Amino acid sequence: MLFILKLLFVLQIPTDIPNPDNNKPLDFSDPFEIIVFIVLPILVILLYIFWKRHKRKDK
């Protein structure tokens, strides 16, 4: 019974899209990944903070 449930679960995973089982870890030696996963999120947070301050000063 458990085998059948496991088999049904595996058959439902699409093969053409990424899923948690076939992802590789981040490679921080690649500059693109550093920019995308570290620099851009920090920039978005900083821009949001500056935007909120500017919006508060206008009122």
C-alpha positions as CSV (number, residue, x, y, z in Angstrom):
1,M,0.0,0.0,0.0
2,L,2.8,2.4,0.9
3,F,4.6,1.5,-2.2
4,I,1.6,2.4,-4.4
5,L,1.2,5.8,-2.6
6,K,4.9,6.5,-3.2
7,L,4.6,5.5,-6.8
8,L,1.6,7.7,-7.3
9,F,3.4,10.7,-5.7
10,V,6.5,10.2,-8.0
11,L,4.3,10.0,-11.1
12,Q,2.7,13.4,-10.3
13,I,6.0,15.3,-10.4
14,P,6.5,16.9,-13.8
15,T,9.8,16.2,-15.5
16,D,10.3,19.4,-17.4
17,I,10.2,21.9,-14.5
18,P,12.5,22.2,-11.5
19,N,11.4,20.6,-8.3
20,P,13.1,20.3,-4.9
21,D,14.6,17.0,-5.7
22,N,16.7,18.1,-8.7
23,N,17.9,21.5,-7.6
24,K,21.6,22.2,-7.2
25,P,23.0,24.3,-4.4
26,L,24.0,27.9,-5.0
27,D,27.5,28.4,-6.4
28,F,28.8,31.7,-5.0
29,S,31.9,31.6,-7.1
30,D,29.7,32.6,-10.0
31,P,29.3,36.4,-10.1
32,F,25.8,36.2,-11.6
33,E,24.5,34.3,-8.6
34,I,26.1,36.7,-6.2
35,I,24.4,39.6,-7.9
36,V,21.0,37.9,-8.2
37,F,20.8,36.4,-4.7
38,I,22.7,38.9,-2.6
39,V,23.1,42.3,-4.2
40,L,19.7,42.7,-5.8
41,P,17.7,41.8,-2.7
42,I,19.7,44.2,-0.6
43,L,19.2,46.9,-3.2
44,V,15.4,46.3,-3.2
45,I,15.3,46.5,0.6
46,L,17.3,49.8,0.6
47,L,15.2,51.3,-2.2
48,Y,12.1,50.4,-0.3
49,I,13.4,52.1,2.9
50,F,14.4,55.2,1.0
51,W,11.0,55.3,-0.8
52,K,9.1,55.1,2.5
53,R,11.2,57.9,4.0
54,H,10.7,60.1,1.1
55,K,6.9,59.4,1.1
56,R,6.8,60.2,4.8
57,K,8.6,63.5,4.3
58,D,6.1,64.6,1.6
59,K,3.2,64.4,4.1
